[in-house]
Amino acid sequence: MSQSLESISNGTTVYVKHIKASGLKVKLLEMGFCEGKELRVLYRAPLGDPIAIEIGSYVLSLRKDEAREIEVEMNETLRP
Amino acid sequence: MKIALLGNPNTGKSSVFNLLTGLRQHVGNFPGVTVDRKFGKIKINDQESTLIDFPGTYSIYPRSKDEKVVFDSLSNSDNADYPDVVAVVIDAANLERNLLFFTQIYDLKLPTVLILNMTDIAQRKAIRYKLDGLQALFPEAVIVESNARIKSGKDRIEQALVSAPKRTGDNFLENASLLSPEDLAGQEQETELRFAKIRDELENLQSIAEKIKTRSEKIDRILVHPFFGYVIFAGILMIIFQFIYAFSSFPMDFIDSTFMSLSSWITSWMPAGIFTDLLTQGIIPGIGGVVIFIPQIALLFFFIGILEETGYLSRVVFIMDRILRPLGLNGKSVVPLLSSVACAIPGVMAARTISDWKERMITIMVAPLMSCSARIPVYTLLIAIVIPKETVGGIFGLQGLVLFGLYALGTISALLVAVLLKAIIKTKEKGFLLLEMPSYKIPRWGNVGITVLEKVRVFVWDAGKIILAISIILWALATYGPSDNMEKASNLAQKEAIGMQLSESESEQFIASAKLESSYIGIMGKSIEPAIKPLGYDWKIGIALITSFAAREVFVGSMATIYAVHDDGEFNSTLMEKMKASRHSDGTPVYTIAAGVSLMVFFAFAMQCMSTLAVVKRETKSWKWPLIQMGYMGILAYLGAWITFIILS
């Protein structure tokens, strides 16, 4: 079952399932959010926004609005 | 030979640029955008080349206006910056994402150098990669390892740049071709294909040891803490401002007195005449007026440079972004706005780091409303004249409360105008944050020093020209009058002075006052009197308002000239007495509480600073924004002062 990255609590590791179609999609892809990518939610700024995420070997902060575009799942699906 | 230096942000690209060019760098313009075009001449094996530092981007396809220069310069061989060789800097600790951009560049089939940078950090993070495997993946690129922060790898990079071979046709992605920047669907597809291949290849090329909690992650626990994060940030700001105030006043006083004595020294041996006057009263004080800002600019960018180099600045953005966003600002607006409390000039220049165009414009437009240090002499003088020394509620001095109120007025109005501009300024770009949080590093003093030098150089050359020109015009307007007006006035004043049996210095001041009154500026000041009368001002204030367009603190000096008293700095008791005693033609006093506060409100809002205007012109690359800024601040000043006067009288 997939959910939006925005709703994942700190310290959880998740995997990218899908990015919603929008003008932002290609930018998110370029930042490394490709399908199956492992993410770890690190911490949130006060008011819960923005969110810092470890993606690969770097840390990216993104706003809630941007995190909402990314659907993730808890289990790694093996890529074909 | 032209060499393009490219790479993702935070890869140490500017360290590589500094390593290769040292102090031989110049700053120019990319056409049509607000990013600087930094370039430097380098000599390798007696061959001279130009190295161009492009803005850091994650993709060849532009995601903002400023990133467009990368695509434009690389996609068109007729472009003035189309390179002969491309050098891409890559963060060795972050190969996967960095390789996306590298493979895009590799597939352009230009001679290519891959600079694997920050190899030490990769090592610390226990990331290992196979260099020969990487070379096999990109057979036509020259790959070098470097660690530019500790100045390692310069020779290797230089030799790679001159030995990069002509390309014969190897592609990373089969049948890759450069897409149009508008073809988002095509770009999505291409990005997915590239990443799929990169990830496959990296499985064999790279090994990452089991994730260990990095030092940065531990530091972040404190620095972005919902409470301590803000406390620490406030503390750091306090320290920075203390340093700026403590260390800039001495060099500023020194510059001031040096230029004054230079002027009087030249006056003493040059023949009297227009040319000497132009030199000693127009040009030299004009240059002095530019140089005097250097200490503040240098100090502020020294500290900003450190914050940026260490990686702390992105944490500040992280904790401030949500708070400032509803105002149309960005987490990155914090530093420019707070810098403006010292001086709006470095504040506006610091707004450069805001990548979103709209948020940067709003920040620049409201920065001069923050109460800068040049307003202090004006406020001090006027408060001393019109605000009684009383205490309110037993503890608060009324004078101090008024000063606090003026600072609050500046800050609140800056934030309100920001909200307004957010609704007014339209942009096609959708603002996003997506900010990398680099790992903490020890700052490299060389990089900080070069940033400081560059900012000072840009200010002196680009804004300095405009400041000098305006100050010469203002000098001419204050020194000359129509036909023989001034001569008549000065002769008359001389006679009167003799009649009043004034001392030599007193009569000199008396004549100077009469001359200023009959100059073009004097005439302008008198002719705007009907317009400023509703605010409670007389023509003398009118004159000082026009002269203080040069800089706010000039108001005090102009008042001293007009009231024919010696200008001896901020606490001028003779001037205060004379101003207190001055009357309108109907006998009522000029400096009532209403008129005095109205004048302070005027100074809180009005864009009385040509240097800030010059810097805004330089930073926005057009006259449109500084003119709009001067206009809206002028209207705000007039209305604010008018309403204040009506309420208080």
Interface residues (C-beta under 8 A of the other chain):
Chain A: G23 L24 K25 V26 K27 L28 L29 E30 M31 G32 C34 E35 L42 Y43 A45 P46 L47 D49 P50 A52 G56 S57 Y58 V59 L60 S61 L62 R63 E66
Chain B: Y58 S59 Y61 R63 D91 A93 N94 E96 R97 L100 K125 I127 L184 Q187 E188 T191 E192 F195 A196 R199 I208 S216 E217 D220 R221 V224 P226 G229 Y230 S314 V317 F318 I319 D321 R322 I323 R325 K430 F432 L433 L434 L435 E436 M437 P438 S439
